[in-house]
Amino acid sequence: MTAPAQEWLRLDTWLWQARFLRSRADCARLAEAGGVRINRQPTEKPHARVRVGDVLTIAPPGGHDVRVITIRALGSRRGPASEARTLYEDIPAAPG
């Protein structure tokens, strides 16, 4: 019998696997600093659960280069950049 697929992943782990920052500790610090929203809800918890379909708003310190993405898959490892890009889809900014 095979194990069921995991339905959620820790926020800091997912950000690390998707290669948004170099280390998982950096991802945890970003979350603790309030730099991530999950489905428009602010979080300061690196251990917050994320699922496929969640929308993340990622705002690094300083507020520049804010990215809004949809989670398309949960990773099982930190792979190459080409693999990491399959975990999410960028949502383009609204014009104007």
C-alpha positions as CSV (number, residue, x, y, z in Angstrom):
1,M,0.0,0.0,0.0
2,T,1.4,3.5,-0.9
3,A,1.4,6.4,1.5
4,P,-1.2,9.1,0.8
5,A,0.1,12.3,-0.8
6,Q,0.8,15.1,1.7
7,E,-1.9,17.7,1.6
8,W,0.1,20.6,3.1
9,L,3.6,21.8,3.7
10,R,5.2,24.2,6.2
11,L,5.4,27.7,4.7
12,D,9.2,28.1,5.3
13,T,9.8,24.6,3.8
14,W,7.8,25.4,0.7
15,L,9.4,28.8,0.1
16,W,12.8,27.1,0.4
17,Q,11.9,24.3,-2.0
18,A,10.6,26.9,-4.5
19,R,13.9,28.7,-4.2
20,F,12.6,32.1,-3.0
21,L,15.5,32.4,-0.6
22,R,18.8,30.6,-0.1
23,S,18.2,28.9,3.2
24,R,15.2,27.6,5.1
25,A,16.2,29.8,8.0
26,D,16.0,32.9,5.7
27,C,12.5,31.8,4.7
28,A,11.5,31.4,8.4
29,R,12.8,34.9,9.1
30,L,10.9,36.4,6.2
31,A,7.7,34.8,7.5
32,E,8.4,36.0,11.1
33,A,8.9,39.5,9.9
34,G,5.5,39.5,8.3
35,G,6.8,39.4,4.7
36,V,4.3,36.7,3.6
37,R,0.5,36.6,3.3
38,I,-1.4,33.4,2.7
39,N,-4.7,34.0,0.9
40,R,-4.6,37.7,1.9
41,Q,-4.2,36.8,5.6
42,P,-1.0,38.1,7.2
43,T,1.1,35.4,9.0
44,E,4.2,35.5,11.1
45,K,4.4,31.8,11.5
46,P,7.0,29.9,9.5
47,H,5.1,26.7,10.4
48,A,1.9,27.9,8.8
49,R,0.4,25.3,6.5
50,V,0.2,25.9,2.8
51,R,-1.7,23.9,0.2
52,V,-2.1,23.6,-3.5
53,G,-4.2,26.6,-4.7
54,D,-3.2,29.0,-1.9
55,V,-2.2,32.5,-3.0
56,L,1.0,33.9,-1.4
57,T,1.9,37.5,-1.4
58,I,5.6,37.7,-0.8
59,A,7.1,41.1,0.2
60,P,10.7,41.2,1.1
61,P,12.0,43.8,3.6
62,G,11.8,47.2,2.1
63,G,8.6,46.5,0.2
64,H,10.2,46.3,-3.3
65,D,9.6,43.5,-5.7
66,V,6.3,42.2,-4.2
67,R,5.3,39.0,-5.8
68,V,1.9,37.3,-5.8
69,I,1.9,33.6,-6.7
70,T,-0.4,30.6,-6.7
71,I,0.9,27.4,-5.3
72,R,0.6,24.7,-8.1
73,A,2.4,21.8,-6.3
74,L,4.0,20.8,-3.0
75,G,7.6,19.8,-3.4
76,S,9.3,16.8,-2.0
77,R,12.8,18.2,-2.1
78,R,14.8,21.3,-3.0
79,G,15.6,20.5,-6.6
80,P,17.1,22.6,-9.5
81,A,15.6,26.0,-10.4
82,S,13.7,24.5,-13.4
83,E,11.9,22.1,-11.0
84,A,11.2,24.8,-8.5
85,R,9.5,26.9,-11.1
86,T,6.9,24.2,-11.5
87,L,5.7,24.6,-7.9
88,Y,4.1,28.0,-8.5
89,E,2.6,30.4,-11.0
90,D,3.1,34.1,-10.9
91,I,0.0,36.3,-10.9
92,P,0.7,39.4,-13.0
93,A,0.1,42.8,-11.4
94,A,-3.0,44.6,-12.4
95,P,-2.3,47.4,-14.9
96,G,-2.5,51.0,-13.7
